[in-house]
Amino acid sequence: MGRLKVTQIRSKVGYKPELRETLRSLGLKRINDVVVKEDRPEIRGMVHAVRHMIKVEEVE
């Protein structure tokens, strides 16, 4: 399976608590934080929920 490099590009201030928790679950705490996650359906769902606050790249 592939991996996803997820970078937070926008602040979570002003968004609903559910979206803030989703960012936290992904391991993102502040702008420009980067995490690498396995490409699984659960992670894809979280990424989709906060797609307006993050940048996603596929990593080998």
CHARMM-style PDB file with segment names, atoms N, HN, CA, C and O in Angstrom:
ATOM      1  N   MET     1       0.823  -1.186   0.000  1.00  0.00      PROA
ATOM      2  CA  MET     1       0.000   0.000   0.000  1.00  0.00      PROA
ATOM      3  C   MET     1       0.864   1.246   0.000  1.00  0.00      PROA
ATOM      4  O   MET     1       1.988   1.237   0.502  1.00  0.00      PROA
ATOM      5  N   GLY     2       0.332   2.314  -0.565  1.00  0.00      PROA
ATOM      6  HN  GLY     2      -0.581   2.322  -0.973  1.00  0.00      PROA
ATOM      7  CA  GLY     2       1.048   3.572  -0.622  1.00  0.00      PROA
ATOM      8  C   GLY     2       0.976   4.331   0.692  1.00  0.00      PROA
ATOM      9  O   GLY     2       0.382   3.881   1.672  1.00  0.00      PROA
ATOM     10  N   ARG     3       1.596   5.486   0.675  1.00  0.00      PROA
ATOM     11  HN  ARG     3       2.079   5.852  -0.121  1.00  0.00      PROA
ATOM     12  CA  ARG     3       1.595   6.344   1.846  1.00  0.00      PROA
ATOM     13  C   ARG     3       1.168   7.740   1.405  1.00  0.00      PROA
ATOM     14  O   ARG     3       1.371   8.129   0.255  1.00  0.00      PROA
ATOM     15  N   LEU     4       0.576   8.486   2.329  1.00  0.00      PROA
ATOM     16  HN  LEU     4       0.411   8.170   3.264  1.00  0.00      PROA
ATOM     17  CA  LEU     4       0.138   9.844   2.057  1.00  0.00      PROA
ATOM     18  C   LEU     4       0.904  10.820   2.931  1.00  0.00      PROA
ATOM     19  O   LEU     4       1.011  10.630   4.143  1.00  0.00      PROA
ATOM     20  N   LYS     5       1.429  11.853   2.320  1.00  0.00      PROA
ATOM     21  HN  LYS     5       1.342  12.007   1.336  1.00  0.00      PROA
ATOM     22  CA  LYS     5       2.081  12.930   3.060  1.00  0.00      PROA
ATOM     23  C   LYS     5       1.046  14.049   3.202  1.00  0.00      PROA
ATOM     24  O   LYS     5       0.618  14.640   2.210  1.00  0.00      PROA
ATOM     25  N   VAL     6       0.652  14.332   4.439  1.00  0.00      PROA
ATOM     26  HN  VAL     6       1.000  13.852   5.245  1.00  0.00      PROA
ATOM     27  CA  VAL     6      -0.404  15.295   4.713  1.00  0.00      PROA
ATOM     28  C   VAL     6       0.203  16.515   5.397  1.00  0.00      PROA
ATOM     29  O   VAL     6       0.882  16.388   6.416  1.00  0.00      PROA
ATOM     30  N   THR     7      -0.043  17.701   4.832  1.00  0.00      PROA
ATOM     31  HN  THR     7      -0.594  17.804   4.005  1.00  0.00      PROA
ATOM     32  CA  THR     7       0.485  18.953   5.365  1.00  0.00      PROA
ATOM     33  C   THR     7      -0.674  19.875   5.686  1.00  0.00      PROA
ATOM     34  O   THR     7      -1.550  20.085   4.847  1.00  0.00      PROA
ATOM     35  N   GLN     8      -0.691  20.429   6.891  1.00  0.00      PROA
ATOM     36  HN  GLN     8       0.020  20.258   7.573  1.00  0.00      PROA
ATOM     37  CA  GLN     8      -1.735  21.390   7.254  1.00  0.00      PROA
ATOM     38  C   GLN     8      -1.345  22.748   6.690  1.00  0.00      PROA
ATOM     39  O   GLN     8      -0.248  23.240   6.953  1.00  0.00      PROA
ATOM     40  N   ILE     9      -2.251  23.364   5.905  1.00  0.00      PROA
ATOM     41  HN  ILE     9      -3.143  22.964   5.691  1.00  0.00      PROA
ATOM     42  CA  ILE     9      -1.942  24.642   5.276  1.00  0.00      PROA
ATOM     43  C   ILE     9      -2.827  25.780   5.778  1.00  0.00      PROA
ATOM     44  O   ILE     9      -2.547  26.948   5.508  1.00  0.00      PROA
ATOM     45  N   ARG    10      -3.895  25.446   6.507  1.00  0.00      PROA
ATOM     46  HN  ARG    10      -4.123  24.497   6.726  1.00  0.00      PROA
ATOM     47  CA  ARG    10      -4.774  26.480   7.046  1.00  0.00      PROA
ATOM     48  C   ARG    10      -4.999  26.246   8.525  1.00  0.00      PROA
ATOM     49  O   ARG    10      -4.882  25.124   9.019  1.00  0.00      PROA
ATOM     50  N   SER    11      -5.325  27.325   9.225  1.00  0.00      PROA
ATOM     51  HN  SER    11      -5.420  28.236   8.823  1.00  0.00      PROA
ATOM     52  CA  SER    11      -5.575  27.250  10.656  1.00  0.00      PROA
ATOM     53  C   SER    11      -6.910  26.568  10.928  1.00  0.00      PROA
ATOM     54  O   SER    11      -7.828  26.621  10.110  1.00  0.00      PROA
ATOM     55  N   LYS    12      -7.000  25.932  12.079  1.00  0.00      PROA
ATOM     56  HN  LYS    12      -6.254  25.888  12.744  1.00  0.00      PROA
ATOM     57  CA  LYS    12      -8.256  25.284  12.467  1.00  0.00      PROA
ATOM     58  C   LYS    12      -9.167  26.224  13.260  1.00  0.00      PROA
ATOM     59  O   LYS    12     -10.285  25.849  13.615  1.00  0.00      PROA
ATOM     60  N   VAL    13      -8.699  27.429  13.536  1.00  0.00      PROA
ATOM     61  HN  VAL    13      -7.791  27.733  13.247  1.00  0.00      PROA
ATOM     62  CA  VAL    13      -9.491  28.412  14.282  1.00  0.00      PROA
ATOM     63  C   VAL    13     -10.732  28.778  13.474  1.00  0.00      PROA
ATOM     64  O   VAL    13     -10.642  29.088  12.286  1.00  0.00      PROA
ATOM     65  N   GLY    14     -11.878  28.738  14.121  1.00  0.00      PROA
ATOM     66  HN  GLY    14     -11.951  28.485  15.086  1.00  0.00      PROA
ATOM     67  CA  GLY    14     -13.130  29.109  13.473  1.00  0.00      PROA
ATOM     68  C   GLY    14     -13.881  27.949  12.857  1.00  0.00      PROA
ATOM     69  O   GLY    14     -14.980  28.139  12.336  1.00  0.00      PROA
ATOM     70  N   TYR    15     -13.318  26.751  12.902  1.00  0.00      PROA
ATOM     71  HN  TYR    15     -12.425  26.596  13.326  1.00  0.00      PROA
ATOM     72  CA  TYR    15     -13.995  25.574  12.354  1.00  0.00      PROA
ATOM     73  C   TYR    15     -14.665  24.776  13.470  1.00  0.00      PROA
ATOM     74  O   TYR    15     -14.360  24.955  14.649  1.00  0.00      PROA
ATOM     75  N   LYS    16     -15.568  23.909  13.084  1.00  0.00      PROA
ATOM     76  HN  LYS    16     -15.816  23.763  12.127  1.00  0.00      PROA
ATOM     77  CA  LYS    16     -16.308  23.098  14.056  1.00  0.00      PROA
ATOM     78  C   LYS    16     -15.368  22.177  14.828  1.00  0.00      PROA
ATOM     79  O   LYS    16     -14.331  21.762  14.312  1.00  0.00      PROA
ATOM     80  N   PRO    17     -15.737  21.861  16.068  1.00  0.00      PROA
ATOM     81  CA  PRO    17     -14.903  20.966  16.889  1.00  0.00      PROA
ATOM     82  C   PRO    17     -14.638  19.612  16.236  1.00  0.00      PROA
ATOM     83  O   PRO    17     -13.574  19.030  16.447  1.00  0.00      PROA
ATOM     84  N   GLU    18     -15.581  19.101  15.448  1.00  0.00      PROA
ATOM     85  HN  GLU    18     -16.445  19.574  15.277  1.00  0.00      PROA
ATOM     86  CA  GLU    18     -15.392  17.812  14.789  1.00  0.00      PROA
ATOM     87  C   GLU    18     -14.213  17.873  13.812  1.00  0.00      PROA
ATOM     88  O   GLU    18     -13.428  16.929  13.721  1.00  0.00      PROA
ATOM     89  N   LEU    19     -14.095  18.986  13.085  1.00  0.00      PROA
ATOM     90  HN  LEU    19     -14.732  19.753  13.160  1.00  0.00      PROA
ATOM     91  CA  LEU    19     -12.993  19.123  12.134  1.00  0.00      PROA
ATOM     92  C   LEU    19     -11.673  19.326  12.860  1.00  0.00      PROA
ATOM     93  O   LEU    19     -10.638  18.835  12.408  1.00  0.00      PROA
ATOM     94  N   ARG    20     -11.692  20.039  13.973  1.00  0.00      PROA
ATOM     95  HN  ARG    20     -12.532  20.438  14.340  1.00  0.00      PROA
ATOM     96  CA  ARG    20     -10.485  20.207  14.780  1.00  0.00      PROA
ATOM     97  C   ARG    20      -9.989  18.864  15.294  1.00  0.00      PROA
ATOM     98  O   ARG    20      -8.788  18.595  15.287  1.00  0.00      PROA
ATOM     99  N   GLU    21     -10.917  18.021  15.741  1.00  0.00      PROA
ATOM    100  HN  GLU    21     -11.893  18.239  15.747  1.00  0.00      PROA
ATOM    101  CA  GLU    21     -10.557  16.694  16.238  1.00  0.00      PROA
ATOM    102  C   GLU    21     -10.031  15.807  15.110  1.00  0.00      PROA
ATOM    103  O   GLU    21      -9.146  14.980  15.331  1.00  0.00      PROA
ATOM    104  N   THR    22     -10.565  15.975  13.923  1.00  0.00      PROA
ATOM    105  HN  THR    22     -11.284  16.647  13.744  1.00  0.00      PROA
ATOM    106  CA  THR    22     -10.079  15.193  12.785  1.00  0.00      PROA
ATOM    107  C   THR    22      -8.627  15.544  12.485  1.00  0.00      PROA
ATOM    108  O   THR    22      -7.813  14.654  12.238  1.00  0.00      PROA
ATOM    109  N   LEU    23      -8.297  16.833  12.503  1.00  0.00      PROA
ATOM    110  HN  LEU    23      -8.958  17.556  12.704  1.00  0.00      PROA
ATOM    111  CA  LEU    23      -6.902  17.239  12.303  1.00  0.00      PROA
ATOM    112  C   LEU    23      -6.018  16.646  13.388  1.00  0.00      PROA
ATOM    113  O   LEU    23      -4.916  16.174  13.110  1.00  0.00      PROA
ATOM    114  N   ARG    24      -6.505  16.671  14.627  1.00  0.00      PROA
ATOM    115  HN  ARG    24      -7.400  17.054  14.853  1.00  0.00      PROA
ATOM    116  CA  ARG    24      -5.747  16.132  15.754  1.00  0.00      PROA
ATOM    117  C   ARG    24      -5.531  14.626  15.581  1.00  0.00      PROA
ATOM    118  O   ARG    24      -4.455  14.111  15.884  1.00  0.00      PROA
ATOM    119  N   SER    25      -6.557  13.925  15.094  1.00  0.00      PROA
ATOM    120  HN  SER    25      -7.431  14.344  14.848  1.00  0.00      PROA
ATOM    121  CA  SER    25      -6.453  12.478  14.864  1.00  0.00      PROA
ATOM    122  C   SER    25      -5.419  12.158  13.787  1.00  0.00      PROA
ATOM    123  O   SER    25      -4.758  11.120  13.834  1.00  0.00      PROA
ATOM    124  N   LEU    26      -5.292  13.050  12.830  1.00  0.00      PROA
ATOM    125  HN  LEU    26      -5.829  13.893  12.791  1.00  0.00      PROA
ATOM    126  CA  LEU    26      -4.287  12.862  11.783  1.00  0.00      PROA
ATOM    127  C   LEU    26      -2.889  13.165  12.304  1.00  0.00      PROA
ATOM    128  O   LEU    26      -1.899  12.803  11.667  1.00  0.00      PROA
ATOM    129  N   GLY    27      -2.797  13.822  13.452  1.00  0.00      PROA
ATOM    130  HN  GLY    27      -3.601  14.116  13.969  1.00  0.00      PROA
ATOM    131  CA  GLY    27      -1.498  14.143  14.028  1.00  0.00      PROA
ATOM    132  C   GLY    27      -1.019  15.546  13.699  1.00  0.00      PROA
ATOM    133  O   GLY    27       0.156  15.865  13.876  1.00  0.00      PROA
ATOM    134  N   LEU    28      -1.939  16.389  13.218  1.00  0.00      PROA
ATOM    135  HN  LEU    28      -2.894  16.130  13.074  1.00  0.00      PROA
ATOM    136  CA  LEU    28      -1.580  17.758  12.847  1.00  0.00      PROA
ATOM    137  C   LEU    28      -1.960  18.710  13.968  1.00  0.00      PROA
ATOM    138  O   LEU    28      -3.092  18.695  14.451  1.00  0.00      PROA
ATOM    139  N   LYS    29      -1.002  19.541  14.379  1.00  0.00      PROA
ATOM    140  HN  LYS    29      -0.083  19.553  13.987  1.00  0.00      PROA
ATOM    141  CA  LYS    29      -1.230  20.448  15.497  1.00  0.00      PROA
ATOM    142  C   LYS    29      -1.212  21.911  15.088  1.00  0.00      PROA
ATOM    143  O   LYS    29      -1.918  22.733  15.673  1.00  0.00      PROA
ATOM    144  N   ARG    30      -0.405  22.240  14.083  1.00  0.00      PROA
ATOM    145  HN  ARG    30       0.169  21.573  13.608  1.00  0.00      PROA
ATOM    146  CA  ARG    30      -0.278  23.651  13.686  1.00  0.00      PROA
ATOM    147  C   ARG    30      -0.008  23.738  12.188  1.00  0.00      PROA
ATOM    148  O   ARG    30       0.265  22.727  11.540  1.00  0.00      PROA
ATOM    149  N   ILE    31      -0.083  24.938  11.648  1.00  0.00      PROA
ATOM    150  HN  ILE    31      -0.305  25.759  12.174  1.00  0.00      PROA
ATOM    151  CA  ILE    31       0.163  25.164  10.234  1.00  0.00      PROA
ATOM    152  C   ILE    31       1.585  24.707   9.893  1.00  0.00      PROA
ATOM    153  O   ILE    31       2.522  24.914  10.664  1.00  0.00      PROA
ATOM    154  N   ASN    32       1.719  24.091   8.739  1.00  0.00      PROA
ATOM    155  HN  ASN    32       0.958  23.923   8.113  1.00  0.00      PROA
ATOM    156  CA  ASN    32       2.974  23.541   8.204  1.00  0.00      PROA
ATOM    157  C   ASN    32       3.432  22.264   8.897  1.00  0.00      PROA
ATOM    158  O   ASN    32       4.542  21.802   8.633  1.00  0.00      PROA
ATOM    159  N   ASP    33       2.621  21.676   9.771  1.00  0.00      PROA
ATOM    160  HN  ASP    33       1.720  22.052   9.985  1.00  0.00      PROA
ATOM    161  CA  ASP    33       2.925  20.349  10.307  1.00  0.00      PROA
ATOM    162  C   ASP    33       2.763  19.327   9.182  1.00  0.00      PROA
ATOM    163  O   ASP    33       1.861  19.442   8.352  1.00  0.00      PROA
ATOM    164  N   VAL    34       3.639  18.334   9.165  1.00  0.00      PROA
ATOM    165  HN  VAL    34       4.371  18.241   9.839  1.00  0.00      PROA
ATOM    166  CA  VAL    34       3.599  17.296   8.135  1.00  0.00      PROA
ATOM    167  C   VAL    34       3.583  15.936   8.805  1.00  0.00      PROA
ATOM    168  O   VAL    34       4.359  15.688   9.728  1.00  0.00      PROA
ATOM    169  N   VAL    35       2.704  15.052   8.349  1.00  0.00      PROA
ATOM    170  HN  VAL    35       2.073  15.254   7.600  1.00  0.00      PROA
ATOM    171  CA  VAL    35       2.679  13.671   8.813  1.00  0.00      PROA
ATOM    172  C   VAL    35       2.600  12.761   7.591  1.00  0.00      PROA
ATOM    173  O   VAL    35       2.084  13.152   6.545  1.00  0.00      PROA
ATOM    174  N   VAL    36       3.113  11.556   7.735  1.00  0.00      PROA
ATOM    175  HN  VAL    36       3.532  11.238   8.585  1.00  0.00      PROA
ATOM    176  CA  VAL    36       3.016  10.546   6.679  1.00  0.00      PROA
ATOM    177  C   VAL    36       2.172   9.403   7.232  1.00  0.00      PROA
ATOM    178  O   VAL    36       2.498   8.820   8.266  1.00  0.00      PROA
ATOM    179  N   LYS    37       1.094   9.093   6.536  1.00  0.00      PROA
ATOM    180  HN  LYS    37       0.830   9.566   5.696  1.00  0.00      PROA
ATOM    181  CA  LYS    37       0.146   8.062   6.975  1.00  0.00      PROA
ATOM    182  C   LYS    37       0.003   7.000   5.897  1.00  0.00      PROA
ATOM    183  O   LYS    37       0.214   7.262   4.713  1.00  0.00      PROA
ATOM    184  N   GLU    38      -0.359   5.792   6.328  1.00  0.00      PROA
ATOM    185  HN  GLU    38      -0.530   5.579   7.290  1.00  0.00      PROA
ATOM    186  CA  GLU    38      -0.664   4.723   5.383  1.00  0.00      PROA
ATOM    187  C   GLU    38      -1.918   5.104   4.600  1.00  0.00      PROA
ATOM    188  O   GLU    38      -2.824   5.737   5.143  1.00  0.00      PROA
ATOM    189  N   ASP    39      -1.970   4.725   3.343  1.00  0.00      PROA
ATOM    190  HN  ASP    39      -1.234   4.211   2.902  1.00  0.00      PROA
ATOM    191  CA  ASP    39      -3.125   5.013   2.489  1.00  0.00      PROA
ATOM    192  C   ASP    39      -4.195   3.959   2.731  1.00  0.00      PROA
ATOM    193  O   ASP    39      -4.224   2.924   2.064  1.00  0.00      PROA
ATOM    194  N   ARG    40      -5.066   4.228   3.681  1.00  0.00      PROA
ATOM    195  HN  ARG    40      -5.042   5.069   4.223  1.00  0.00      PROA
ATOM    196  CA  ARG    40      -6.158   3.315   4.031  1.00  0.00      PROA
ATOM    197  C   ARG    40      -7.482   4.067   3.919  1.00  0.00      PROA
ATOM    198  O   ARG    40      -7.487   5.298   3.926  1.00  0.00      PROA
ATOM    199  N   PRO    41      -8.594   3.362   3.816  1.00  0.00      PROA
ATOM    200  CA  PRO    41      -9.894   4.024   3.695  1.00  0.00      PROA
ATOM    201  C   PRO    41     -10.218   4.948   4.871  1.00  0.00      PROA
ATOM    202  O   PRO    41     -10.848   5.989   4.684  1.00  0.00      PROA
ATOM    203  N   GLU    42      -9.792   4.573   6.083  1.00  0.00      PROA
ATOM    204  HN  GLU    42      -9.281   3.727   6.236  1.00  0.00      PROA
ATOM    205  CA  GLU    42     -10.076   5.406   7.253  1.00  0.00      PROA
ATOM    206  C   GLU    42      -9.357   6.752   7.140  1.00  0.00      PROA
ATOM    207  O   GLU    42      -9.924   7.804   7.436  1.00  0.00      PROA
ATOM    208  N   ILE    43      -8.101   6.692   6.708  1.00  0.00      PROA
ATOM    209  HN  ILE    43      -7.641   5.837   6.468  1.00  0.00      PROA
ATOM    210  CA  ILE    43      -7.309   7.908   6.562  1.00  0.00      PROA
ATOM    211  C   ILE    43      -7.856   8.749   5.413  1.00  0.00      PROA
ATOM    212  O   ILE    43      -7.932   9.973   5.524  1.00  0.00      PROA
ATOM    213  N   ARG    44      -8.236   8.106   4.316  1.00  0.00      PROA
ATOM    214  HN  ARG    44      -8.175   7.112   4.226  1.00  0.00      PROA
ATOM    215  CA  ARG    44      -8.821   8.823   3.177  1.00  0.00      PROA
ATOM    216  C   ARG    44     -10.091   9.563   3.594  1.00  0.00      PROA
ATOM    217  O   ARG    44     -10.335  10.680   3.136  1.00  0.00      PROA
ATOM    218  N   GLY    45     -10.898   8.951   4.458  1.00  0.00      PROA
ATOM    219  HN  GLY    45     -10.699   8.044   4.830  1.00  0.00      PROA
ATOM    220  CA  GLY    45     -12.110   9.602   4.940  1.00  0.00      PROA
ATOM    221  C   GLY    45     -11.806  10.841   5.770  1.00  0.00      PROA
ATOM    222  O   GLY    45     -12.463  11.872   5.619  1.00  0.00      PROA
ATOM    223  N   MET    46     -10.808  10.741   6.647  1.00  0.00      PROA
ATOM    224  HN  MET    46     -10.275   9.904   6.769  1.00  0.00      PROA
ATOM    225  CA  MET    46     -10.417  11.900   7.453  1.00  0.00      PROA
ATOM    226  C   MET    46      -9.857  13.005   6.574  1.00  0.00      PROA
ATOM    227  O   MET    46     -10.154  14.182   6.779  1.00  0.00      PROA
ATOM    228  N   VAL    47      -9.039  12.622   5.589  1.00  0.00      PROA
ATOM    229  HN  VAL    47      -8.798  11.666   5.422  1.00  0.00      PROA
ATOM    230  CA  VAL    47      -8.460  13.596   4.671  1.00  0.00      PROA
ATOM    231  C   VAL    47      -9.566  14.309   3.895  1.00  0.00      PROA
ATOM    232  O   VAL    47      -9.506  15.521   3.692  1.00  0.00      PROA
ATOM    233  N   HSD    48     -10.561  13.560   3.470  1.00  0.00      PROA
ATOM    234  HN  HSD    48     -10.610  12.575   3.636  1.00  0.00      PROA
ATOM    235  CA  HSD    48     -11.674  14.149   2.721  1.00  0.00      PROA
ATOM    236  C   HSD    48     -12.452  15.157   3.568  1.00  0.00      PROA
ATOM    237  O   HSD    48     -12.902  16.182   3.057  1.00  0.00      PROA
ATOM    238  N   ALA    49     -12.609  14.870   4.845  1.00  0.00      PROA
ATOM    239  HN  ALA    49     -12.244  14.037   5.260  1.00  0.00      PROA
ATOM    240  CA  ALA    49     -13.381  15.753   5.729  1.00  0.00      PROA
ATOM    241  C   ALA    49     -12.706  17.107   5.926  1.00  0.00      PROA
ATOM    242  O   ALA    49     -13.385  18.119   6.097  1.00  0.00      PROA
ATOM    243  N   VAL    50     -11.381  17.131   5.904  1.00  0.00      PROA
ATOM    244  HN  VAL    50     -10.829  16.308   5.765  1.00  0.00      PROA
ATOM    245  CA  VAL    50     -10.660  18.383   6.152  1.00  0.00      PROA
ATOM    246  C   VAL    50      -9.844  18.807   4.926  1.00  0.00      PROA
ATOM    247  O   VAL    50      -8.821  19.478   5.070  1.00  0.00      PROA
ATOM    248  N   ARG    51     -10.276  18.430   3.746  1.00  0.00      PROA
ATOM    249  HN  ARG    51     -11.106  17.885   3.629  1.00  0.00      PROA
ATOM    250  CA  ARG    51      -9.520  18.677   2.522  1.00  0.00      PROA
ATOM    251  C   ARG    51      -9.264  20.153   2.251  1.00  0.00      PROA
ATOM    252  O   ARG    51      -8.322  20.487   1.533  1.00  0.00      PROA
ATOM    253  N   HSD    52     -10.078  21.045   2.808  1.00  0.00      PROA
ATOM    254  HN  HSD    52     -10.844  20.774   3.391  1.00  0.00      PROA
ATOM    255  CA  HSD    52      -9.893  22.479   2.590  1.00  0.00      PROA
ATOM    256  C   HSD    52      -8.802  23.066   3.503  1.00  0.00      PROA
ATOM    257  O   HSD    52      -8.406  24.216   3.316  1.00  0.00      PROA
ATOM    258  N   MET    53      -8.313  22.297   4.483  1.00  0.00      PROA
ATOM    259  HN  MET    53      -8.634  21.362   4.635  1.00  0.00      PROA
ATOM    260  CA  MET    53      -7.295  22.782   5.409  1.00  0.00      PROA
ATOM    261  C   MET    53      -5.936  22.101   5.232  1.00  0.00      PROA
ATOM    262  O   MET    53      -4.972  22.458   5.910  1.00  0.00      PROA
ATOM    263  N   ILE    54      -5.857  21.126   4.328  1.00  0.00      PROA
ATOM    264  HN  ILE    54      -6.641  20.837   3.778  1.00  0.00      PROA
ATOM    265  CA  ILE    54      -4.632  20.350   4.183  1.00  0.00      PROA
ATOM    266  C   ILE    54      -4.220  20.229   2.723  1.00  0.00      PROA
ATOM    267  O   ILE    54      -4.994  20.522   1.812  1.00  0.00      PROA
ATOM    268  N   LYS    55      -2.981  19.790   2.523  1.00  0.00      PROA
ATOM    269  HN  LYS    55      -2.352  19.552   3.263  1.00  0.00      PROA
ATOM    270  CA  LYS    55      -2.458  19.443   1.201  1.00  0.00      PROA
ATOM    271  C   LYS    55      -2.006  17.993   1.298  1.00  0.00      PROA
ATOM    272  O   LYS    55      -1.342  17.614   2.262  1.00  0.00      PROA
ATOM    273  N   VAL    56      -2.359  17.180   0.307  1.00  0.00      PROA
ATOM    274  HN  VAL    56      -2.898  17.488  -0.477  1.00  0.00      PROA
ATOM    275  CA  VAL    56      -2.038  15.754   0.336  1.00  0.00      PROA
ATOM    276  C   VAL    56      -1.189  15.390  -0.871  1.00  0.00      PROA
ATOM    277  O   VAL    56      -1.483  15.787  -1.998  1.00  0.00      PROA
ATOM    278  N   GLU    57      -0.124  14.624  -0.617  1.00  0.00      PROA
ATOM    279  HN  GLU    57       0.115  14.301   0.299  1.00  0.00      PROA
ATOM    280  CA  GLU    57       0.733  14.112  -1.686  1.00  0.00      PROA
ATOM    281  C   GLU    57       0.948  12.628  -1.464  1.00  0.00      PROA
ATOM    282  O   GLU    57       1.021  12.168  -0.325  1.00  0.00      PROA
ATOM    283  N   GLU    58       1.050  11.885  -2.544  1.00  0.00      PROA
ATOM    284  HN  GLU    58       0.990  12.259  -3.469  1.00  0.00      PROA
ATOM    285  CA  GLU    58       1.358  10.455  -2.428  1.00  0.00      PROA
ATOM    286  C   GLU    58       2.863  10.282  -2.356  1.00  0.00      PROA
ATOM    287  O   GLU    58       3.613  10.916  -3.098  1.00  0.00      PROA
ATOM    288  N   VAL    59       3.300   9.405  -1.439  1.00  0.00      PROA
ATOM    289  HN  VAL    59       2.691   8.890  -0.835  1.00  0.00      PROA
ATOM    290  CA  VAL    59       4.721   9.148  -1.222  1.00  0.00      PROA
ATOM    291  C   VAL    59       4.982   7.677  -1.459  1.00  0.00      PROA
ATOM    292  O   VAL    59       4.125   6.841  -1.176  1.00  0.00      PROA
ATOM    293  N   GLU    60       6.139   7.355  -1.968  1.00  0.00      PROA
ATOM    294  HN  GLU    60       6.836   8.034  -2.198  1.00  0.00      PROA
ATOM    295  CA  GLU    60       6.487   5.951  -2.210  1.00  0.00      PROA
ATOM    296  C   GLU    60       7.133   5.330  -0.996  1.00  0.00      PROA
ATOM    297  OT1 GLU    60       7.490   4.152  -1.021  1.00  0.00      PROA
TER     298      GLU     60
END
